[in-house]
Structures are given as structure tokens and as C-alpha cells.
Amino acid sequence: MYEISFADEDQEDFRIQDLLGEGSFAQVYKCIETKSQTVFALKEFDTRHKEFDLKAVEQEISVWTDVIHENIVRLYASFTTGAYMYFVLEYVEGGSLFNHMMQRHKYSEKDAANILKQVLDALVYLHKKRIVHRDVKPDNILVKQVPRPGDKTKQQLAVKLCDFGFAFQLPRGTDVICCPARGAPMFLAPETILDNPIGRPVDIWASGVLLHLLVAGYPPFWNDNNEKMLLAAARGQFSLTSPVWSKVSNSCKDLVNSMLTVHTSQRITALEAVRHPWFFKMSTSDSPRPRRKHSSALSNSSRLTEKLKCTISEMHSSLKMQRLGLDHLKGKFFPLYHSAMNLSEVR
């Protein structure tokens, strides 16, 4: 583990360069550690903010500290000074996968396989340590360009999973726990929506939504009506029959279906997923030919429509869940208790 010195009060430990991002009570800066000239990301929490939850941040530290994997952002150190708490994090220069997706719109199967394989490798490692990330989504995946193995003239994305704010470690002797619903609604697994005990399978579901987004350019469960979208996810109602999917391999479709299986006992595991034949097929395939344009309303542009882009951004930024006043659905469909605070804004 990299050792960081904070010993001398009159010596500047870090030189802050740029603001990389900010939330309601935290900002992330690009900075350089003065002794080693190593670039880091420095996350600053304002502990005085009404939304700051010390217990939750301490839980994040306890889960993240000993996590060391090439596809997971390192938490090198944490410390408090005055009214602020800091995380010293590995710096990943390419930003978030979400921002990359906003420019790229959708990906070839080969590129999607490269991204998803690395996410799943991270999950295999975490799940072996009994850690459930619980917030797998493009915002929490950082990317950078690296030379493609076997062909240094071309580049591909290296990805790293980050943000363990909702993560937990399963107690010994059980594979599920009961906990409050948290996460971006577009990526919520049925068991989370139904307020059932959750475990490792929630990460696989979210990864399945991610694969669908990467290949098709739109999410599997989408509706302007909040209730209908969450109901479709809880029931596992999605289709792979639109024009865009006619050009996608059956092997890829099989993996999507295996990850987006409602019953957790039947859902594929992270280890099973990384061994899926699709990844081997994509690793040995040639670069794909350019796709022909088609008339789908969601994919006749090189980017997502502005409305969908805005809505996805709003959904991804959701950090807290609340009741939506859907009591009339209880008993009729399923006990739907939670959704995102800001979903009502996109109607």
C-alpha cells in the first residue's frame, strides 16, 4: 500500500489542480502529492452538511480499505482535518464511463465485452470477499485509454469500479441481508424494488442493465411513468427483439437474459458470467464492420436523445430512496415501497 505523509503542518502535502466533480456534500479534486509527485484524486467531505452521514462514510472506509484489484479504484488513505474528511484515491484520467457513453451512444459487442469483462472481474473478486457493491452503474466506473493487447496501434478502455458508499460485507453464515433500498432506480434489481433481502445477485442484475445499455444504447427497462418502469424491472419484462438486437449475437443475448433473471437462485453468478462463451468469442473476433443506420427513435442519432440523456443523468445521480405514494399497487402487483427522490421531476 502506498504510504502518504501528513507529518509536517507547515508543509503542503498535496497540490490541488482541478475540480473533477462535486455532489451535495463532497467534491473530488485532482491533486499531486508533493513528495512523490504522484497524481491522486482527493475526495473532500463537508462533515457539517446536513446530508453527511459519518456512520455511512466509516462503513465505506471499512469495506474499501483492504480492497486491492486492478479493476477497482484504490482507497489509499483517509483522514480528517477540521470540519472536513478526505479520501485519497487512485486517479483515473479518463473520467466516468457515463460521460464516455454520452459521447459514444452505443458500443460494438467487442468493446462492450471488454468493458463488462473488467467489471465482472472486479465483482468476482469482491464477491469472493463477501462484499456486495450495490451501486454498479456507469457513473461509478472510471475509464482510461490503454493500448490493446496484441495490437499496440489500437486502444481500448481500461475500467475501474469505484464508490463503495452503498457497499456492505455479508456476515458469515448468510448470503443475504435486509437493508434499506439504495441506488439508481434504472439499475435496481427486483429483490431491491420488492424490499426483499439482498446479496451478491443485485450486482449481477445491475451489470446486465449495463450490458444492455452498452450494446443497444438504451436501458432494458424504460418508461416515462415511474411505476411502469419499476414494475417492468420487478417482473423482468424486457425485449431483445427491436431492430438493434437483430444485429447482436445470440451469445450476447443469452448473457443479457442470464443476468436479468428475476429469481436470484436462477441468476448467473459473477464467476459464471466471466466464463460465458460470449467473452471468448469476442476476444477472438475481428473488429466489427460499421453498423448500418436504422429508424429506431432511440438510435437514429449518433448520441442519445437529449430527453433520455437528461433523464438517465438524473436517475444516475439518485443517492437516496423514498416512498412514492404507490399504496394502491400493494397487493395488486407487488409491495413497491421505494423509488428515487428525483424521478417525479422527469414526468
BANU-433898 format. One record per residue: residue in one letter; x, y, z of N, C-alpha, C in turn. Coordinates in steps of 0.02 Angstrom, whole numbers, padded with zeros to 5 digits, always signed. Example, Ala and Ser with C-alpha at 12.3 -4.5 7.8 and 13.67 -1.06 7.14 Angstrom:
2
a+00660-00284+00390+00615-00225+00390+00660-00165+00390;s+00642-00112+00354+00684-00053+00357+00645+00002+00394;
END
This chain:
347
m+00041-00059+00000+00000+00000+00000+00044+00062+00000;y+00024+00112-00040+00063+00173-00044+00057+00212+00022;e+00114+00234+00048+00114+00271+00112+00115+00346+00098;i+00070+00382+00131+00064+00455+00121+00081+00490+00186;s+00124+00540+00182+00146+00576+00242+00104+00638+00254;f+00081+00646+00317+00045+00707+00336+00079+00738+00398;a+00143+00725+00406+00177+00741+00469+00188+00815+00481;d+00213+00852+00432+00233+00922+00444+00176+00970+00430;e+00155+01007+00482+00099+01053+00474+00115+01111+00427;d+00179+01130+00422+00197+01187+00380+00214+01166+00309;q+00207+01102+00294+00222+01078+00227+00158+01058+00192;e+00151+01080+00131+00092+01063+00092+00099+00992+00066;d+00053+00948+00087+00057+00878+00066+00034+00868-00006;f-00018+00905-00025-00045+00898-00092-00050+00966-00127;r-00042+00965-00191-00054+01024-00232-00116+01010-00274;i-00170+01043-00258-00233+01032-00293-00232+01068-00360;q-00253+01032-00413-00251+01060-00479-00320+01075-00508;d-00364+01025-00509-00429+01034-00542-00484+01004-00500;l-00544+01033-00507-00604+01003-00479-00631+00952-00529;l-00635+00889-00509-00657+00836-00555-00732+00825-00552;g-00762+00838-00494-00834+00828-00487-00857+00848-00417;e-00922+00858-00410-00947+00877-00344-01019+00854-00335;g-01036+00843-00271-01104+00824-00253-01130+00871-00200;s-01181+00850-00164-01212+00894-00115-01167+00909-00056;f-01125+00861-00035-01081+00873+00023-01010+00849+00011;a-00992+00836-00052-00924+00812-00066-00900+00837-00134;q-00835+00849-00138-00802+00869-00201-00743+00823-00212;v-00726+00813-00276-00668+00772-00293-00619+00814-00333;y-00557+00815-00312-00505+00856-00344-00449+00812-00372;k-00420+00835-00425-00358+00806-00449-00302+00840-00411;c-00255+00802-00384-00202+00833-00345-00137+00793-00352;i-00082+00824-00332-00016+00793-00335+00013+00791-00265;e+00035+00732-00244+00069+00726-00180+00139+00754-00187;t+00157+00802-00146+00217+00841-00157+00282+00801-00153;k+00284+00751-00109+00346+00713-00101+00362+00670-00162;s+00311+00632-00184+00323+00584-00237+00305+00609-00306;q+00268+00666-00308+00242+00693-00371+00192+00644-00404;t+00162+00602-00364+00112+00555-00388+00044+00590-00391;v+00006+00577-00445-00060+00607-00454-00112+00563-00418;f-00154+00596-00380-00209+00562-00345-00274+00599-00357;a-00328+00568-00336-00392+00602-00331-00405+00611-00257;l-00425+00671-00238-00438+00687-00168-00512+00703-00160;k-00547+00662-00122-00619+00672-00111-00628+00706-00044;e-00661+00763-00045-00670+00803+00016-00743+00803+00037;f-00756+00783+00100-00823+00783+00128-00830+00841+00177;d-00885+00877+00172-00901+00929+00221-00942+00897+00276;t-00911+00884+00333-00945+00847+00386-01001+00888+00419;r-01004+00954+00404-01056+00996+00433-01121+00994+00394;h-01118+00967+00334-01178+00966+00291-01231+00920+00321;k-01293+00940+00315-01348+00902+00346-01355+00832+00317;e-01331+00821+00255-01337+00755+00224-01276+00711+00237;f-01225+00738+00268-01165+00698+00283-01181+00647+00337;d-01164+00585+00324-01178+00530+00370-01112+00497+00389;l-01087+00515+00448-01022+00490+00470-01020+00414+00474;k-01073+00384+00499-01075+00311+00505-01070+00278+00437;a-01104+00307+00387-01103+00278+00320-01033+00285+00289;v-01001+00341+00300-00934+00351+00272-00884+00305+00306;e-00890+00296+00371-00846+00250+00406-00856+00178+00382;q-00919+00161+00366-00934+00095+00338-00900+00087+00270;e-00902+00140+00229-00870+00139+00164-00795+00127+00171;i-00765+00161+00218-00693+00153+00229-00677+00082+00250;s-00716+00054+00295-00702-00013+00321-00707-00065+00265;v-00753-00055+00217-00761-00103+00163-00706-00093+00110;w-00690-00031+00095-00648-00014+00038-00573-00021+00053;t-00553-00009+00114-00482-00004+00132-00440-00063+00108;d-00463-00123+00118-00422-00182+00102-00438-00211+00033;v-00474-00174-00008-00491-00197-00075-00435-00177-00123;i-00402-00226-00152-00346-00214-00197-00355-00257-00260;h-00373-00226-00314-00385-00262-00377-00374-00214-00435;e-00348-00238-00491-00331-00195-00547-00392-00161-00578;n-00452-00188-00566-00512-00157-00594-00554-00122-00542;i-00523-00105-00486-00556-00067-00433-00512-00009-00412;v-00541+00050-00407-00503+00109-00385-00479+00099-00314;r-00415+00113-00302-00386+00105-00236-00404+00163-00189;l-00421+00146-00128-00426+00195-00075-00360+00191-00036;y-00317+00241-00045-00250+00238-00015-00250+00260+00059;a-00291+00309+00074-00291+00335+00142-00353+00376+00154;s-00370+00386+00217-00424+00431+00236-00403+00467+00299;f-00423+00530+00304-00404+00569+00363-00453+00627+00371;t-00452+00656+00430-00496+00712+00446-00454+00771+00469;t-00472+00830+00445-00441+00892+00469-00494+00945+00475;g-00503+00971+00535-00555+01020+00546-00624+00991+00533;a-00663+01027+00493-00731+01005+00478-00735+00962+00415;y-00677+00941+00390-00677+00904+00327-00645+00835+00335;m-00673+00787+00299-00645+00720+00295-00621+00709+00223;y-00566+00672+00215-00537+00663+00149-00525+00589+00133;f-00536+00571+00070-00514+00508+00043-00459+00522-00008;v-00403+00486-00002-00350+00490-00053-00359+00430-00098;l-00375+00442-00161-00395+00389-00206-00349+00385-00267;e-00348+00327-00297-00313+00318-00361-00344+00363-00413;y-00303+00397-00452-00328+00441-00505-00334+00404-00570;v-00392+00409-00602-00404+00378-00667-00421+00433-00717;e-00378+00443-00766-00379+00504-00805-00437+00512-00854;g-00471+00458-00871-00522+00463-00924-00591+00483-00901;g-00602+00491-00836-00668+00509-00811-00714+00448-00806;s-00779+00461-00802-00827+00407-00791-00850+00376-00857;l-00870+00313-00852-00899+00279-00909-00963+00314-00931;f-00999+00342-00885-01061+00377-00902-01047+00434-00952;n-00997+00474-00938-00980+00529-00983-00956+00502-01051;h-00919+00446-01048-00896+00415-01110-00956+00391-01152;m-01006+00362-01118-01065+00338-01152-01106+00394-01183;m-01106+00451-01152-01144+00507-01179-01117+00529-01246;q-01053+00518-01257-01021+00535-01321-01025+00477-01371;r-01019+00417-01345-01014+00358-01389-01083+00331-01410;h-01133+00339-01368-01201+00315-01377-01206+00240-01367;k-01176+00200-01411-01175+00128-01401-01110+00099-01427;y-01098+00036-01409-01033+00006-01421-01040-00058-01462;s-00987-00075-01497-00985-00140-01531-00985-00194-01477;e-01003-00254-01496-01002-00309-01448-00932-00319-01420;k-00882-00312-01462-00813-00322-01440-00794-00271-01386;d-00811-00208-01397-00796-00156-01349-00837-00165-01285;a-00901-00184-01293-00943-00195-01235-00917-00253-01193;a-00893-00305-01227-00866-00363-01192-00803-00344-01152;n-00762-00302-01182-00701-00279-01147-00719-00243-01083;i-00770-00199-01086-00790-00161-01027-00822-00207-00975;l-00870-00246-00996-00907-00287-00948-00863-00340-00916;k-00817-00368-00954-00772-00419-00926-00733-00391-00867;q-00710-00330-00873-00671-00300-00819-00715-00285-00758;v-00776-00263-00770-00823-00252-00715-00836-00318-00679;l-00848-00371-00717-00861-00436-00687-00800-00464-00651;d-00741-00452-00678-00680-00473-00642-00677-00440-00573;a-00695-00376-00571-00697-00341-00506-00749-00372-00460;l-00806-00389-00487-00859-00419-00446-00841-00489-00422;v-00808-00528-00464-00786-00594-00441-00742-00586-00380;y-00696-00538-00382-00650-00525-00326-00690-00503-00264;l-00735-00455-00273-00774-00429-00217-00819-00483-00187;h-00853-00519-00230-00900-00570-00206-00864-00626-00169;k-00803-00641-00190-00764-00692-00154-00748-00667-00083;k-00741-00602-00075-00729-00572-00010-00794-00557+00027;r-00851-00580-00002-00917-00571+00027-00939-00498+00028;i-00912-00459-00018-00930-00388-00024-00980-00379-00081;v-01035-00345-00066-01085-00327-00116-01078-00252-00130;h-01065-00234-00192-01054-00163-00209-01119-00124-00205;r-01172-00149-00233-01240-00123-00228-01252-00058-00267;d-01203-00035-00305-01214+00026-00343-01174+00025-00409;v-01177-00032-00443-01143-00037-00508-01182+00002-00560;k-01151+00052-00589-01182+00094-00640-01126+00133-00674;p-01138+00161-00733-01085+00195-00771-01051+00252-00733;d-01088+00286-00689-01058+00341-00650-01003+00316-00604;n-01009+00253-00581-00962+00225-00533-00910+00180-00565;i-00901+00189-00630-00849+00154-00667-00805+00205-00701;l-00742+00207-00684-00695+00255-00713-00657+00221-00769;v-00639+00261-00820-00608+00232-00880-00545+00270-00899;k-00501+00236-00936-00444+00268-00967-00425+00227-01029;q-00395+00260-01077-00374+00227-01138-00306+00193-01128;v-00300+00131-01150-00237+00094-01146-00226+00057-01212;p-00164+00041-01230-00152+00003-01291-00187-00065-01289;r-00214-00086-01346-00247-00150-01350-00195-00206-01351;p-00203-00258-01309-00155-00314-01310-00151-00346-01379;g-00090-00356-01402-00081-00387-01467-00081-00339-01525;d-00102-00277-01513-00103-00226-01566-00094-00157-01534;k-00032-00138-01524-00017-00075-01489-00038-00013-01528;t-00055-00022-01592-00076+00035-01632-00148+00055-01617;k-00185+00011-01582-00255+00025-01565-00263+00030-01490;q-00316+00063-01469-00327+00072-01398-00394+00042-01377;q-00399+00028-01313-00462+00005-01285-00469+00035-01215;l-00528+00028-01186-00539+00056-01120-00518+00008-01065;a-00481+00035-01017-00470+00000-00953-00519+00031-00904;v-00554-00010-00866-00606+00016-00821-00592-00004-00749;k-00616+00038-00704-00607+00026-00632-00671+00045-00595;l-00695+00000-00555-00755+00011-00514-00736+00054-00454;c-00780+00102-00437-00765+00145-00380-00828+00157-00339;d-00822+00198-00288-00877+00220-00245-00910+00161-00207;f-00890+00153-00145-00916+00099-00104-00965+00125-00051;g-00998+00180-00067-01043+00212-00019-01102+00169+00001;f-01125+00125-00042-01181+00081-00026-01159+00009-00013;a-01094-00004-00018-01069-00073-00013-01073-00099+00058;f-01077-00165+00064-01076-00197+00130-01044-00266+00123;q-01021-00291+00179-00992-00358+00180-01041-00405+00214;l-01057-00459+00180-01105-00507+00207-01078-00541+00270;p-01118-00548+00321-01096-00583+00381-01083-00657+00365;r-01040-00687+00402-01027-00759+00393-01091-00798+00407;g-01103-00848+00366-01160-00890+00377-01223-00870+00341;t-01222-00815+00304-01281-00795+00266-01260-00761+00202;d-01300-00769+00150-01285-00739+00085-01330-00681+00068;v-01375-00662+00115-01420-00605+00104-01428-00567+00169;i-01445-00503+00163-01462-00464+00222-01520-00418+00205;c-01553-00394+00255-01606-00345+00246-01576-00276+00258;c-01588-00230+00212-01561-00162+00219-01605-00114+00179;p-01602-00050+00195-01642-00001+00158-01623+00001+00085;a-01673+00012+00042-01661+00015-00030-01619+00076-00047;r-01567+00066-00086-01524+00120-00108-01502+00106-00180;g-01487+00159-00217-01460+00151-00284-01499+00188-00336;a-01472+00188-00397-01505+00220-00454-01561+00175-00478;p-01622+00200-00485-01680+00158-00499-01674+00117-00563;m-01640+00144-00614-01634+00107-00677-01595+00042-00669;f-01555+00037-00616-01512-00021-00605-01535-00065-00547;l-01592-00049-00518-01616-00087-00460-01640-00157-00479;a-01618-00206-00442-01639-00275-00452-01709-00284-00423;p-01746-00334-00448-01814-00346-00422-01817-00354-00347;e-01768-00389-00318-01770-00400-00246-01762-00335-00206;t-01726-00286-00236-01720-00221-00204-01786-00183-00208;i-01817-00183-00267-01881-00150-00277-01934-00178-00231;l-01933-00244-00222-01983-00277-00181-01967-00275-00107;d-01910-00244-00090-01890-00237-00020-01876-00304+00012;n-01849-00351-00028-01831-00417-00002-01757-00417+00019;p-01735-00468+00056-01664-00473+00073-01622-00476+00009;i-01564-00445+00011-01522-00441-00049-01452-00468-00035;g-01417-00485-00089-01349-00510-00085-01312-00497-00150;r-01264-00540-00165-01223-00532-00224-01262-00524-00290;p-01319-00558-00299-01354-00555-00363-01375-00485-00384;v-01381-00436-00337-01401-00369-00358-01347-00338-00403;d-01284-00355-00392-01230-00329-00434-01232-00358-00504;i-01254-00421-00509-01259-00453-00575-01316-00423-00614;w-01371-00410-00582-01428-00377-00616-01406-00309-00644;a-01374-00269-00603-01352-00203-00625-01303-00208-00683;s-01260-00259-00681-01213-00270-00736-01249-00291-00800;g-01304-00327-00793-01345-00345-00851-01377-00284-00882;v-01401-00238-00840-01428-00174-00866-01373-00136-00902;l-01313-00136-00874-01256-00102-00905-01241-00132-00974;l-01239-00199-00979-01226-00231-01043-01279-00212-01094;h-01342-00211-01075-01396-00191-01120-01385-00120-01144;l-01367-00075-01099-01354-00005-01117-01296+00001-01166;l-01243-00036-01153-01184-00031-01195-01198-00054-01267;v-01233-00110-01273-01244-00140-01339-01301-00107-01377;a-01356-00091-01342-01415-00065-01376-01417+00012-01377;g-01385+00043-01328-01387+00116-01324-01446+00143-01285;y-01485+00098-01255-01541+00118-01213-01552+00064-01160;p-01585+00080-01104-01592+00032-01049-01647-00019-01063;p-01643-00077-01029-01694-00130-01040-01762-00111-01011;f-01762-00072-00957-01824-00053-00925-01829+00023-00929;w-01873+00046-00974-01878+00118-00983-01950+00138-00994;n-01973+00187-00957-02040+00214-00966-02042+00282-00931;d-02075+00330-00962-02082+00396-00931-02122+00392-00866;n-02162+00339-00860-02201+00329-00799-02160+00288-00749;n-02149+00317-00691-02105+00286-00641-02130+00217-00620;e-02195+00212-00608-02223+00149-00584-02213+00094-00636;k-02226+00110-00699-02221+00060-00751-02149+00036-00761;m-02102+00083-00754-02032+00064-00763-02009+00015-00708;l-02025+00031-00646-02005-00011-00590-02043-00077-00590;l-02106-00074-00611-02146-00135-00616-02117-00182-00668;a-02096-00154-00726-02066-00195-00778-02001-00228-00754;a-01961-00190-00716-01899-00218-00689-01914-00273-00639;a-01963-00262-00595-01980-00312-00545-02005-00376-00576;r-02038-00369-00633-02064-00428-00669-02014-00456-00719;g-01960-00419-00732-01912-00441-00782-01939-00437-00853;q-01980-00387-00866-02012-00379-00931-01970-00334-00976;f-01933-00365-01021-01895-00327-01071-01891-00369-01134;s-01872-00337-01189-01873-00372-01253-01806-00362-01289;l-01783-00414-01322-01723-00411-01363-01741-00420-01437;t-01800-00394-01456-01824-00405-01525-01825-00341-01567;s-01803-00285-01540-01802-00223-01579-01749-00228-01633;p-01752-00184-01684-01705-00189-01740-01631-00191-01719;v-01613-00153-01667-01543-00152-01647-01519-00220-01625;w-01563-00261-01595-01543-00326-01569-01538-00379-01625;s-01566-00364-01683-01560-00411-01739-01488-00418-01762;k-01446-00369-01745-01376-00370-01766-01330-00394-01710;v-01360-00413-01654-01321-00435-01595-01321-00511-01593;s-01264-00539-01575-01256-00612-01574-01302-00645-01522;n-01322-00706-01537-01363-00744-01490-01327-00756-01424;s-01261-00761-01428-01222-00772-01367-01227-00712-01320;c-01225-00652-01348-01232-00591-01308-01302-00588-01278;k-01352-00603-01318-01421-00603-01293-01430-00653-01236;d-01397-00710-01242-01402-00761-01190-01373-00735-01124;l-01318-00699-01128-01287-00672-01068-01332-00619-01036;v-01361-00575-01077-01408-00524-01051-01465-00558-01014;n-01495-00608-01046-01551-00644-01015-01530-00678-00950;s-01470-00706-00949-01446-00741-00890-01434-00694-00831;m-01415-00632-00846-01402-00583-00794-01466-00549-00771;l-01513-00540-00816-01576-00507-00800-01631-00558-00786;t-01615-00606-00745-01663-00657-00723-01691-00636-00656;v-01757-00636-00650-01790-00610-00590-01772-00650-00528;h-01775-00716-00532-01763-00757-00473-01688-00762-00460;t-01667-00741-00402-01596-00738-00386-01562-00807-00388;s-01599-00859-00371-01570-00926-00372-01554-00949-00443;q-01586-00919-00492-01576-00937-00562-01530-00888-00599;r-01517-00831-00568-01475-00780-00599-01402-00804-00600;i-01368-00791-00654-01298-00811-00662-01255-00776-00609;t-01202-00808-00587-01156-00777-00539-01101-00740-00577;a-01062-00700-00541-01007-00663-00573-00956-00711-00603;l-00940-00764-00567-00891-00812-00592-00917-00848-00654;e-00980-00867-00653-01010-00899-00711-01013-00851-00770;a-01027-00788-00756-01032-00738-00809-00966-00727-00845;v-00910-00722-00808-00845-00710-00841-00823-00770-00882;r-00853-00828-00869-00837-00888-00907-00886-00900-00965;h-00931-00852-00976-00980-00860-01028-00946-00861-01096;p-00968-00904-01143-00936-00910-01209-00931-00845-01248;w-00976-00798-01234-00976-00735-01271-00909-00699-01265;f-00879-00701-01206-00816-00665-01196-00760-00696-01237;f-00759-00763-01240-00708-00795-01281-00720-00779-01355;k-00781-00780-01375-00798-00764-01444-00776-00694-01462;m-00788-00646-01418-00770-00577-01432-00694-00567-01430;s-00659-00605-01388-00586-00598-01383-00551-00623-01445;t-00584-00666-01483-00553-00694-01543-00582-00665-01607;s-00631-00620-01601-00664-00592-01661-00624-00534-01688;d-00634-00521-01753-00603-00463-01785-00643-00401-01767;s-00615-00343-01782-00651-00281-01770-00715-00281-01811;p-00771-00259-01782-00835-00262-01817-00840-00212-01874;r-00881-00229-01923-00894-00182-01977-00939-00127-01951;p-00936-00067-01982-00981-00012-01960-01054-00033-01966;r-01093-00014-01917-01163-00032-01917-01203+00013-01965;r-01254-00016-01997-01299+00024-02038-01347+00062-01993;k-01367+00121-02015-01415+00159-01977-01484+00129-01985;h-01525+00134-01934-01594+00112-01940-01639+00164-01908;s-01704+00152-01911-01751+00205-01895-01774+00208-01823;s-01744+00168-01780-01765+00169-01710-01759+00239-01681;a-01811+00259-01645-01812+00328-01618-01755+00340-01570;l-01731+00286-01538-01678+00294-01489-01608+00288-01519;s-01603+00265-01581-01537+00252-01607-01525+00279-01677;n-01568+00325-01701-01556+00352-01767-01509+00412-01764;s-01482+00425-01705-01433+00478-01695-01370+00447-01669;s-01315+00484-01676-01252+00457-01650-01249+00463-01575;r-01297+00497-01545-01299+00503-01473-01370+00490-01448;l-01376+00483-01382-01442+00475-01353-01482+00539-01364;t-01548+00533-01368-01589+00593-01372-01577+00635-01310;e-01586+00700-01317-01573+00745-01260-01618+00729-01201;k-01680+00711-01214-01726+00696-01159-01703+00635-01121;l-01684+00582-01156-01662+00521-01123-01596+00532-01088;k-01551+00570-01120-01486+00585-01090-01496+00621-01024;c-01540+00671-01024-01553+00710-00963-01582+00666-00909;t-01630+00623-00928-01663+00581-00880-01616+00529-00850;i-01575+00499-00892-01527+00450-00867-01479+00483-00818;s-01458+00544-00835-01413+00580-00791-01446+00593-00723;e-01510+00613-00725-01547+00625-00663-01552+00561-00622;m-01567+00506-00656-01576+00443-00621-01511+00419-00590;h-01457+00425-00627-01392+00401-00603-01370+00440-00541;s-01391+00502-00537-01368+00543-00481-01408+00530-00417;s-01459+00488-00421-01500+00474-00362-01460+00436-00310;l-01459+00462-00250-01422+00428-00196-01468+00404-00140;k-01529+00430-00138-01573+00412-00084-01640+00390-00112;m-01675+00348-00074-01739+00322-00096-01793+00346-00048;q-01853+00353-00074-01908+00371-00030-01972+00340-00057;r-02024+00341-00017-02088+00314-00038-02118+00359-00091;l-02150+00329-00141-02180+00368-00195-02254+00375-00188;g-02283+00349-00134-02355+00353-00127-02390+00305-00174;l-02365+00244-00179-02393+00195-00225-02431+00141-00187;d-02466+00161-00135-02501+00112-00093-02553+00073-00133;h-02580+00105-00186-02632+00072-00225-02606+00012-00263;l-02539+00005-00267-02510-00052-00302-02499-00112-00256;k-02498-00099-00191-02484-00153-00144-02537-00208-00149;g-02514-00268-00155-02560-00324-00159-02585-00337-00229;k-02586-00284-00270-02610-00292-00339-02554-00319-00383;f-02495-00290-00376-02438-00313-00415-02383-00340-00370;f-02356-00295-00328-02302-00314-00283-02295-00258-00232;p-02264-00270-00175-02256-00217-00124-02202-00168-00144;l-02219-00119-00184-02171-00070-00208-02168-00013-00158;y-02113-00009-00120-02108+00041-00068-02061+00098-00085;h-02015+00087-00132-01961+00135-00141-01953+00155-00214;s-01931+00216-00224-01907+00239-00289-01861+00297-00276;a-01840+00332-00328-01792+00386-00319-01826+00453-00305;m-01794+00494-00267-01823+00559-00249-01837+00601-00310;n-01793+00598-00360-01799+00645-00415-01835+00616-00476;l-01863+00555-00470-01897+00528-00528-01960+00569-00546;s-01992+00599-00497-02053+00637-00511-02039+00697-00555;e-01976+00719-00558-01958+00778-00596-01956+00766-00671;v-01956+00702-00692-01948+00689-00763-02014+00671-00798;r-02068+00677-00763-02133+00662-00794-02152+00715-00845;
END
